[in-house]
Amino acid sequence: MDILFSIVSLLFITRFTDLLNLKLMFYLVKLTMIDIFVYCKTCGKKVKAVVLTKHEKEYDDSISGYRRYGMVKILEHNIGFKTNCSDTSQIKAIVESDSKDDNSVFN
């Protein structure tokens, strides 16, 4: 009986530590994701997006500075009372820039 209890407790502790390690890895991945603001192509609102990839910096004469484009995934967002915009697509957007507009969106 004691041996069976020891085996069951060991299995429980092993599973519990595996779950803790998995949760910790999830939080580390979540911390490394970079959030920026972009404009939704469907509803036109300023929304949060997660940066997936970054391309090389390019100099732009119109802002007299550098821009960096990349792929971002738009997060689900509200467009009104109890309604969500279903556009969670991946788009090419400016992920770094020397210039921002009035809403703190890179331009």
Secondary structure, DSSP 4 states (H G I P E B T S, - for coil): -HHHHHHHHHHHHHHHHHHHHHHHHHHHHHHHPPEEEEE-TTT--EEEEEEEEEEEEEEETTTTEEEEEEEEEEPPEEEETTEEE----EEEEEEEES-B-TTS-B-
